[in-house]
């Protein structure tokens, strides 16, 4: 697989970037679903900080 995009295919860099972002988004969704089940605490506030730092 080539590092850069060709006319017909995406390259290794684009593919790795795509899947890295996809994994990050899935992780943030799981974190979000976990956070809404928690009562307010320092732990929950720390998780909100992570959520804001890495996503929305």
PDB file of N, H, CA, C and O in Angstrom:
ATOM      1  N   UNK A   1       0.848  -1.174   0.000  1.00  0.00           N
ATOM      2  CA  UNK A   1       0.000   0.000   0.000  1.00  0.00           C
ATOM      3  C   UNK A   1       0.897   1.242   0.000  1.00  0.00           C
ATOM      4  O   UNK A   1       1.884   1.313   0.733  1.00  0.00           O
ATOM      5  N   UNK A   2       0.542   2.191  -0.815  1.00  0.00           N
ATOM      6  H   UNK A   2      -0.260   2.133  -1.411  1.00  0.00           H
ATOM      7  CA  UNK A   2       1.308   3.429  -0.916  1.00  0.00           C
ATOM      8  C   UNK A   2       1.016   4.318   0.293  1.00  0.00           C
ATOM      9  O   UNK A   2      -0.041   4.215   0.914  1.00  0.00           O
ATOM     10  N   UNK A   3       1.968   5.186   0.612  1.00  0.00           N
ATOM     11  H   UNK A   3       2.827   5.269   0.108  1.00  0.00           H
ATOM     12  CA  UNK A   3       1.758   6.121   1.712  1.00  0.00           C
ATOM     13  C   UNK A   3       0.766   7.214   1.348  1.00  0.00           C
ATOM     14  O   UNK A   3      -0.070   7.597   2.166  1.00  0.00           O
ATOM     15  N   UNK A   4       0.855   7.710   0.134  1.00  0.00           N
ATOM     16  H   UNK A   4       1.533   7.398  -0.531  1.00  0.00           H
ATOM     17  CA  UNK A   4      -0.003   8.814  -0.295  1.00  0.00           C
ATOM     18  C   UNK A   4      -1.128   8.298  -1.183  1.00  0.00           C
ATOM     19  O   UNK A   4      -1.057   7.195  -1.726  1.00  0.00           O
ATOM     20  N   UNK A   5      -2.161   9.112  -1.318  1.00  0.00           N
ATOM     21  H   UNK A   5      -2.220  10.007  -0.877  1.00  0.00           H
ATOM     22  CA  UNK A   5      -3.300   8.756  -2.164  1.00  0.00           C
ATOM     23  C   UNK A   5      -2.869   8.652  -3.620  1.00  0.00           C
ATOM     24  O   UNK A   5      -1.999   9.390  -4.082  1.00  0.00           O
ATOM     25  N   UNK A   6      -3.490   7.730  -4.324  1.00  0.00           N
ATOM     26  H   UNK A   6      -4.197   7.130  -3.948  1.00  0.00           H
ATOM     27  CA  UNK A   6      -3.310   7.659  -5.770  1.00  0.00           C
ATOM     28  C   UNK A   6      -4.615   8.125  -6.412  1.00  0.00           C
ATOM     29  O   UNK A   6      -5.543   8.542  -5.719  1.00  0.00           O
ATOM     30  N   UNK A   7      -4.675   8.052  -7.699  1.00  0.00           N
ATOM     31  H   UNK A   7      -3.922   7.713  -8.262  1.00  0.00           H
ATOM     32  CA  UNK A   7      -5.879   8.487  -8.405  1.00  0.00           C
ATOM     33  C   UNK A   7      -7.083   7.599  -8.077  1.00  0.00           C
ATOM     34  O   UNK A   7      -8.223   8.064  -8.080  1.00  0.00           O
ATOM     35  N   UNK A   8      -6.822   6.320  -7.793  1.00  0.00           N
ATOM     36  H   UNK A   8      -5.896   5.942  -7.791  1.00  0.00           H
ATOM     37  CA  UNK A   8      -7.907   5.355  -7.585  1.00  0.00           C
ATOM     38  C   UNK A   8      -8.082   4.883  -6.146  1.00  0.00           C
ATOM     39  O   UNK A   8      -9.135   4.349  -5.800  1.00  0.00           O
ATOM     40  N   UNK A   9      -7.071   5.070  -5.302  1.00  0.00           N
ATOM     41  H   UNK A   9      -6.215   5.503  -5.583  1.00  0.00           H
ATOM     42  CA  UNK A   9      -7.105   4.509  -3.950  1.00  0.00           C
ATOM     43  C   UNK A   9      -6.606   5.520  -2.928  1.00  0.00           C
ATOM     44  O   UNK A   9      -5.836   6.427  -3.244  1.00  0.00           O
ATOM     45  N   UNK A  10      -7.068   5.338  -1.691  1.00  0.00           N
ATOM     46  H   UNK A  10      -7.694   4.601  -1.434  1.00  0.00           H
ATOM     47  CA  UNK A  10      -6.538   6.121  -0.587  1.00  0.00           C
ATOM     48  C   UNK A  10      -5.240   5.487  -0.118  1.00  0.00           C
ATOM     49  O   UNK A  10      -5.078   4.268  -0.178  1.00  0.00           O
ATOM     50  N   UNK A  11      -4.330   6.305   0.343  1.00  0.00           N
ATOM     51  H   UNK A  11      -4.462   7.295   0.393  1.00  0.00           H
ATOM     52  CA  UNK A  11      -3.048   5.816   0.815  1.00  0.00           C
ATOM     53  C   UNK A  11      -3.099   5.394   2.276  1.00  0.00           C
ATOM     54  O   UNK A  11      -4.124   5.523   2.945  1.00  0.00           O
ATOM     55  N   UNK A  12      -1.976   4.891   2.749  1.00  0.00           N
ATOM     56  H   UNK A  12      -1.143   4.787   2.205  1.00  0.00           H
ATOM     57  CA  UNK A  12      -1.865   4.400   4.117  1.00  0.00           C
ATOM     58  C   UNK A  12      -2.109   5.519   5.131  1.00  0.00           C
ATOM     59  O   UNK A  12      -2.780   5.297   6.139  1.00  0.00           O
ATOM     60  N   UNK A  13      -1.581   6.698   4.883  1.00  0.00           N
ATOM     61  H   UNK A  13      -1.036   6.878   4.064  1.00  0.00           H
ATOM     62  CA  UNK A  13      -1.748   7.815   5.817  1.00  0.00           C
ATOM     63  C   UNK A  13      -3.225   8.178   5.959  1.00  0.00           C
ATOM     64  O   UNK A  13      -3.712   8.346   7.077  1.00  0.00           O
ATOM     65  N   UNK A  14      -3.931   8.299   4.862  1.00  0.00           N
ATOM     66  H   UNK A  14      -3.536   8.162   3.954  1.00  0.00           H
ATOM     67  CA  UNK A  14      -5.365   8.629   4.906  1.00  0.00           C
ATOM     68  C   UNK A  14      -6.164   7.533   5.599  1.00  0.00           C
ATOM     69  O   UNK A  14      -7.072   7.819   6.379  1.00  0.00           O
ATOM     70  N   UNK A  15      -5.831   6.300   5.318  1.00  0.00           N
ATOM     71  H   UNK A  15      -5.093   6.068   4.685  1.00  0.00           H
ATOM     72  CA  UNK A  15      -6.543   5.173   5.917  1.00  0.00           C
ATOM     73  C   UNK A  15      -6.328   5.130   7.428  1.00  0.00           C
ATOM     74  O   UNK A  15      -7.280   4.946   8.186  1.00  0.00           O
ATOM     75  N   UNK A  16      -5.079   5.300   7.868  1.00  0.00           N
ATOM     76  H   UNK A  16      -4.306   5.450   7.252  1.00  0.00           H
ATOM     77  CA  UNK A  16      -4.797   5.292   9.303  1.00  0.00           C
ATOM     78  C   UNK A  16      -5.463   6.471  10.005  1.00  0.00           C
ATOM     79  O   UNK A  16      -5.989   6.318  11.107  1.00  0.00           O
ATOM     80  N   UNK A  17      -5.445   7.635   9.380  1.00  0.00           N
ATOM     81  H   UNK A  17      -5.018   7.758   8.485  1.00  0.00           H
ATOM     82  CA  UNK A  17      -6.098   8.804   9.960  1.00  0.00           C
ATOM     83  C   UNK A  17      -7.606   8.561  10.082  1.00  0.00           C
ATOM     84  O   UNK A  17      -8.204   8.870  11.113  1.00  0.00           O
ATOM     85  N   UNK A  18      -8.206   8.020   9.052  1.00  0.00           N
ATOM     86  H   UNK A  18      -7.721   7.769   8.215  1.00  0.00           H
ATOM     87  CA  UNK A  18      -9.643   7.734   9.057  1.00  0.00           C
ATOM     88  C   UNK A  18     -10.009   6.809  10.215  1.00  0.00           C
ATOM     89  O   UNK A  18     -10.932   7.104  10.974  1.00  0.00           O
ATOM     90  N   UNK A  19      -9.295   5.695  10.356  1.00  0.00           N
ATOM     91  H   UNK A  19      -8.545   5.455   9.740  1.00  0.00           H
ATOM     92  CA  UNK A  19      -9.637   4.728  11.391  1.00  0.00           C
ATOM     93  C   UNK A  19      -9.287   5.227  12.783  1.00  0.00           C
ATOM     94  O   UNK A  19      -9.953   4.855  13.749  1.00  0.00           O
ATOM     95  N   UNK A  20      -8.266   6.056  12.912  1.00  0.00           N
ATOM     96  H   UNK A  20      -7.725   6.358  12.127  1.00  0.00           H
ATOM     97  CA  UNK A  20      -7.947   6.656  14.213  1.00  0.00           C
ATOM     98  C   UNK A  20      -9.083   7.551  14.683  1.00  0.00           C
ATOM     99  O   UNK A  20      -9.486   7.490  15.845  1.00  0.00           O
ATOM    100  N   UNK A  21      -9.598   8.376  13.789  1.00  0.00           N
ATOM    101  H   UNK A  21      -9.271   8.426  12.846  1.00  0.00           H
ATOM    102  CA  UNK A  21     -10.718   9.252  14.129  1.00  0.00           C
ATOM    103  C   UNK A  21     -11.970   8.427  14.441  1.00  0.00           C
ATOM    104  O   UNK A  21     -12.707   8.751  15.372  1.00  0.00           O
ATOM    105  N   UNK A  22     -12.211   7.373  13.673  1.00  0.00           N
ATOM    106  H   UNK A  22     -11.612   7.111  12.917  1.00  0.00           H
ATOM    107  CA  UNK A  22     -13.383   6.518  13.913  1.00  0.00           C
ATOM    108  C   UNK A  22     -13.306   5.871  15.296  1.00  0.00           C
ATOM    109  O   UNK A  22     -14.305   5.833  16.014  1.00  0.00           O
ATOM    110  N   UNK A  23     -12.144   5.366  15.674  1.00  0.00           N
ATOM    111  H   UNK A  23     -11.333   5.396  15.090  1.00  0.00           H
ATOM    112  CA  UNK A  23     -11.971   4.739  16.988  1.00  0.00           C
ATOM    113  C   UNK A  23     -12.137   5.769  18.095  1.00  0.00           C
ATOM    114  O   UNK A  23     -12.754   5.483  19.120  1.00  0.00           O
ATOM    115  N   UNK A  24     -11.593   6.966  17.898  1.00  0.00           N
ATOM    116  H   UNK A  24     -11.092   7.199  17.065  1.00  0.00           H
ATOM    117  CA  UNK A  24     -11.748   8.034  18.883  1.00  0.00           C
ATOM    118  C   UNK A  24     -13.219   8.396  19.069  1.00  0.00           C
ATOM    119  O   UNK A  24     -13.671   8.575  20.200  1.00  0.00           O
ATOM    120  N   UNK A  25     -13.960   8.503  17.988  1.00  0.00           N
ATOM    121  H   UNK A  25     -13.593   8.357  17.070  1.00  0.00           H
ATOM    122  CA  UNK A  25     -15.381   8.858  18.080  1.00  0.00           C
ATOM    123  C   UNK A  25     -16.192   7.769  18.776  1.00  0.00           C
ATOM    124  O   UNK A  25     -17.083   8.073  19.570  1.00  0.00           O
ATOM    125  N   UNK A  26     -15.898   6.522  18.490  1.00  0.00           N
ATOM    126  H   UNK A  26     -15.175   6.275  17.845  1.00  0.00           H
ATOM    127  CA  UNK A  26     -16.593   5.416  19.159  1.00  0.00           C
ATOM    128  C   UNK A  26     -16.268   5.423  20.649  1.00  0.00           C
ATOM    129  O   UNK A  26     -17.146   5.209  21.485  1.00  0.00           O
ATOM    130  N   UNK A  27     -15.001   5.670  20.973  1.00  0.00           N
ATOM    131  H   UNK A  27     -14.288   5.843  20.294  1.00  0.00           H
ATOM    132  CA  UNK A  27     -14.599   5.760  22.379  1.00  0.00           C
ATOM    133  C   UNK A  27     -15.306   6.890  23.105  1.00  0.00           C
ATOM    134  O   UNK A  27     -15.726   6.726  24.250  1.00  0.00           O
ATOM    135  N   UNK A  28     -15.441   8.044  22.446  1.00  0.00           N
ATOM    136  H   UNK A  28     -15.099   8.178  21.516  1.00  0.00           H
ATOM    137  CA  UNK A  28     -16.143   9.171  23.056  1.00  0.00           C
ATOM    138  C   UNK A  28     -17.627   8.875  23.240  1.00  0.00           C
ATOM    139  O   UNK A  28     -18.223   9.300  24.230  1.00  0.00           O
ATOM    140  N   UNK A  29     -18.218   8.165  22.314  1.00  0.00           N
ATOM    141  H   UNK A  29     -17.733   7.820  21.510  1.00  0.00           H
ATOM    142  CA  UNK A  29     -19.624   7.781  22.455  1.00  0.00           C
ATOM    143  C   UNK A  29     -19.813   6.854  23.655  1.00  0.00           C
ATOM    144  O   UNK A  29     -20.758   7.020  24.427  1.00  0.00           O
ATOM    145  N   UNK A  30     -18.930   5.892  23.810  1.00  0.00           N
ATOM    146  H   UNK A  30     -18.163   5.757  23.183  1.00  0.00           H
ATOM    147  CA  UNK A  30     -18.999   4.976  24.954  1.00  0.00           C
ATOM    148  C   UNK A  30     -18.807   5.749  26.256  1.00  0.00           C
ATOM    149  O   UNK A  30     -19.521   5.521  27.232  1.00  0.00           O
ATOM    150  N   UNK A  31     -17.832   6.671  26.265  1.00  0.00           N
ATOM    151  H   UNK A  31     -17.252   6.856  25.472  1.00  0.00           H
ATOM    152  CA  UNK A  31     -17.598   7.502  27.444  1.00  0.00           C
ATOM    153  C   UNK A  31     -18.833   8.335  27.774  1.00  0.00           C
ATOM    154  O   UNK A  31     -19.203   8.469  28.941  1.00  0.00           O
ATOM    155  N   UNK A  32     -19.463   8.890  26.755  1.00  0.00           N
ATOM    156  H   UNK A  32     -19.162   8.781  25.808  1.00  0.00           H
ATOM    157  CA  UNK A  32     -20.660   9.702  26.950  1.00  0.00           C
ATOM    158  C   UNK A  32     -21.797   8.879  27.553  1.00  0.00           C
ATOM    159  O   UNK A  32     -22.461   9.331  28.486  1.00  0.00           O
ATOM    160  N   UNK A  33     -22.019   7.699  27.037  1.00  0.00           N
ATOM    161  H   UNK A  33     -21.479   7.332  26.280  1.00  0.00           H
ATOM    162  CA  UNK A  33     -23.081   6.836  27.566  1.00  0.00           C
ATOM    163  C   UNK A  33     -22.804   6.446  29.015  1.00  0.00           C
ATOM    164  O   UNK A  33     -23.732   6.317  29.814  1.00  0.00           O
ATOM    165  N   UNK A  34     -21.541   6.259  29.352  1.00  0.00           N
ATOM    166  H   UNK A  34     -20.787   6.363  28.703  1.00  0.00           H
ATOM    167  CA  UNK A  34     -21.162   5.944  30.729  1.00  0.00           C
ATOM    168  C   UNK A  34     -21.372   7.159  31.638  1.00  0.00           C
ATOM    169  O   UNK A  34     -21.860   7.019  32.759  1.00  0.00           O
ATOM    170  N   UNK A  35     -21.004   8.350  31.156  1.00  0.00           N
ATOM    171  H   UNK A  35     -20.607   8.464  30.245  1.00  0.00           H
ATOM    172  CA  UNK A  35     -21.087   9.551  31.984  1.00  0.00           C
ATOM    173  C   UNK A  35     -22.521   9.891  32.374  1.00  0.00           C
ATOM    174  O   UNK A  35     -22.763  10.333  33.498  1.00  0.00           O
ATOM    175  N   UNK A  36     -23.468   9.695  31.475  1.00  0.00           N
ATOM    176  H   UNK A  36     -23.272   9.336  30.563  1.00  0.00           H
ATOM    177  CA  UNK A  36     -24.851  10.064  31.802  1.00  0.00           C
ATOM    178  C   UNK A  36     -25.445   9.172  32.888  1.00  0.00           C
ATOM    179  O   UNK A  36     -26.449   9.534  33.501  1.00  0.00           O
ATOM    180  N   UNK A  37     -24.841   8.015  33.133  1.00  0.00           N
ATOM    181  H   UNK A  37     -24.025   7.720  32.635  1.00  0.00           H
ATOM    182  CA  UNK A  37     -25.349   7.129  34.177  1.00  0.00           C
ATOM    183  C   UNK A  37     -24.768   7.458  35.553  1.00  0.00           C
ATOM    184  O   UNK A  37     -25.218   6.903  36.556  1.00  0.00           O
ATOM    185  N   UNK A  38     -23.782   8.347  35.617  1.00  0.00           N
ATOM    186  H   UNK A  38     -23.417   8.797  34.802  1.00  0.00           H
ATOM    187  CA  UNK A  38     -23.129   8.664  36.883  1.00  0.00           C
ATOM    188  C   UNK A  38     -23.835   9.803  37.608  1.00  0.00           C
ATOM    189  O   UNK A  38     -24.405  10.699  36.986  1.00  0.00           O
ATOM    190  N   UNK A  39     -23.784   9.749  38.927  1.00  0.00           N
ATOM    191  H   UNK A  39     -23.321   9.021  39.432  1.00  0.00           H
ATOM    192  CA  UNK A  39     -24.214  10.881  39.735  1.00  0.00           C
ATOM    193  C   UNK A  39     -23.090  11.909  39.732  1.00  0.00           C
ATOM    194  O   UNK A  39     -21.945  11.575  39.427  1.00  0.00           O
ATOM    195  N   UNK A  40     -23.404  13.147  40.065  1.00  0.00           N
ATOM    196  H   UNK A  40     -24.335  13.419  40.312  1.00  0.00           H
ATOM    197  CA  UNK A  40     -22.392  14.190  40.056  1.00  0.00           C
ATOM    198  C   UNK A  40     -21.307  13.865  41.095  1.00  0.00           C
ATOM    199  O   UNK A  40     -21.608  13.592  42.257  1.00  0.00           O
ATOM    200  N   UNK A  41     -20.062  13.899  40.660  1.00  0.00           N
ATOM    201  H   UNK A  41     -19.818  14.121  39.716  1.00  0.00           H
ATOM    202  CA  UNK A  41     -18.927  13.602  41.529  1.00  0.00           C
ATOM    203  C   UNK A  41     -17.666  14.141  40.869  1.00  0.00           C
ATOM    204  O   UNK A  41     -17.699  14.613  39.732  1.00  0.00           O
ATOM    205  N   UNK A  42     -16.562  14.067  41.590  1.00  0.00           N
ATOM    206  H   UNK A  42     -16.536  13.684  42.513  1.00  0.00           H
ATOM    207  CA  UNK A  42     -15.289  14.495  41.009  1.00  0.00           C
ATOM    208  C   UNK A  42     -14.906  13.612  39.825  1.00  0.00           C
ATOM    209  O   UNK A  42     -14.344  14.085  38.837  1.00  0.00           O
ATOM    210  N   UNK A  43     -15.218  12.335  39.938  1.00  0.00           N
ATOM    211  H   UNK A  43     -15.675  11.950  40.740  1.00  0.00           H
ATOM    212  CA  UNK A  43     -14.924  11.402  38.845  1.00  0.00           C
ATOM    213  C   UNK A  43     -15.675  11.802  37.573  1.00  0.00           C
ATOM    214  O   UNK A  43     -15.101  11.803  36.483  1.00  0.00           O
ATOM    215  N   UNK A  44     -16.950  12.137  37.715  1.00  0.00           N
ATOM    216  H   UNK A  44     -17.416  12.135  38.600  1.00  0.00           H
ATOM    217  CA  UNK A  44     -17.753  12.540  36.560  1.00  0.00           C
ATOM    218  C   UNK A  44     -17.222  13.835  35.957  1.00  0.00           C
ATOM    219  O   UNK A  44     -17.168  13.969  34.735  1.00  0.00           O
ATOM    220  N   UNK A  45     -16.833  14.781  36.787  1.00  0.00           N
ATOM    221  H   UNK A  45     -16.876  14.673  37.781  1.00  0.00           H
ATOM    222  CA  UNK A  45     -16.284  16.043  36.282  1.00  0.00           C
ATOM    223  C   UNK A  45     -14.967  15.820  35.541  1.00  0.00           C
ATOM    224  O   UNK A  45     -14.692  16.485  34.543  1.00  0.00           O
ATOM    225  N   UNK A  46     -14.158  14.888  36.028  1.00  0.00           N
ATOM    226  H   UNK A  46     -14.381  14.348  36.839  1.00  0.00           H
ATOM    227  CA  UNK A  46     -12.904  14.556  35.342  1.00  0.00           C
ATOM    228  C   UNK A  46     -13.204  13.959  33.961  1.00  0.00           C
ATOM    229  O   UNK A  46     -12.544  14.299  32.979  1.00  0.00           O
ATOM    230  N   UNK A  47     -14.189  13.078  33.891  1.00  0.00           N
ATOM    231  H   UNK A  47     -14.725  12.801  34.689  1.00  0.00           H
ATOM    232  CA  UNK A  47     -14.568  12.483  32.611  1.00  0.00           C
ATOM    233  C   UNK A  47     -15.112  13.534  31.652  1.00  0.00           C
ATOM    234  O   UNK A  47     -14.848  13.468  30.451  1.00  0.00           O
ATOM    235  N   UNK A  48     -15.873  14.508  32.168  1.00  0.00           N
ATOM    236  H   UNK A  48     -16.088  14.562  33.143  1.00  0.00           H
ATOM    237  CA  UNK A  48     -16.352  15.602  31.321  1.00  0.00           C
ATOM    238  C   UNK A  48     -15.176  16.384  30.752  1.00  0.00           C
ATOM    239  O   UNK A  48     -15.213  16.798  29.593  1.00  0.00           O
ATOM    240  N   UNK A  49     -14.141  16.589  31.546  1.00  0.00           N
ATOM    241  H   UNK A  49     -14.111  16.252  32.487  1.00  0.00           H
ATOM    242  CA  UNK A  49     -12.940  17.265  31.060  1.00  0.00           C
ATOM    243  C   UNK A  49     -12.298  16.502  29.915  1.00  0.00           C
ATOM    244  O   UNK A  49     -11.904  17.100  28.914  1.00  0.00           O
ATOM    245  N   UNK A  50     -12.189  15.188  30.053  1.00  0.00           N
ATOM    246  H   UNK A  50     -12.510  14.702  30.866  1.00  0.00           H
ATOM    247  CA  UNK A  50     -11.629  14.361  28.973  1.00  0.00           C
ATOM    248  C   UNK A  50     -12.501  14.454  27.730  1.00  0.00           C
ATOM    249  O   UNK A  50     -12.001  14.573  26.612  1.00  0.00           O
ATOM    250  N   UNK A  51     -13.810  14.397  27.943  1.00  0.00           N
ATOM    251  H   UNK A  51     -14.216  14.301  28.852  1.00  0.00           H
ATOM    252  CA  UNK A  51     -14.749  14.431  26.825  1.00  0.00           C
ATOM    253  C   UNK A  51     -14.623  15.755  26.059  1.00  0.00           C
ATOM    254  O   UNK A  51     -14.639  15.766  24.828  1.00  0.00           O
ATOM    255  N   UNK A  52     -14.501  16.849  26.781  1.00  0.00           N
ATOM    256  H   UNK A  52     -14.488  16.839  27.781  1.00  0.00           H
ATOM    257  CA  UNK A  52     -14.363  18.159  26.140  1.00  0.00           C
ATOM    258  C   UNK A  52     -13.009  18.303  25.450  1.00  0.00           C
ATOM    259  O   UNK A  52     -12.907  18.945  24.404  1.00  0.00           O
ATOM    260  N   UNK A  53     -11.975  17.710  26.032  1.00  0.00           N
ATOM    261  H   UNK A  53     -12.057  17.188  26.881  1.00  0.00           H
ATOM    262  CA  UNK A  53     -10.633  17.823  25.460  1.00  0.00           C
ATOM    263  C   UNK A  53     -10.498  17.053  24.149  1.00  0.00           C
ATOM    264  O   UNK A  53      -9.838  17.522  23.221  1.00  0.00           O
ATOM    265  N   UNK A  54     -11.113  15.882  24.066  1.00  0.00           N
ATOM    266  H   UNK A  54     -11.649  15.501  24.819  1.00  0.00           H
ATOM    267  CA  UNK A  54     -10.932  15.022  22.900  1.00  0.00           C
ATOM    268  C   UNK A  54     -12.074  15.065  21.896  1.00  0.00           C
ATOM    269  O   UNK A  54     -11.963  14.506  20.805  1.00  0.00           O
ATOM    270  N   UNK A  55     -13.156  15.718  22.251  1.00  0.00           N
ATOM    271  H   UNK A  55     -13.246  16.173  23.137  1.00  0.00           H
ATOM    272  CA  UNK A  55     -14.304  15.747  21.342  1.00  0.00           C
ATOM    273  C   UNK A  55     -15.112  16.994  21.541  1.00  0.00           C
ATOM    274  O   UNK A  55     -14.580  18.104  21.572  1.00  0.00           O
ATOM    275  N   UNK A  56     -16.405  16.803  21.675  1.00  0.00           N
ATOM    276  H   UNK A  56     -16.838  15.902  21.650  1.00  0.00           H
ATOM    277  CA  UNK A  56     -17.323  17.931  21.851  1.00  0.00           C
ATOM    278  C   UNK A  56     -17.970  17.875  23.198  1.00  0.00           C
ATOM    279  O   UNK A  56     -18.778  18.742  23.532  1.00  0.00           O
TER     280      UNK A  56
END
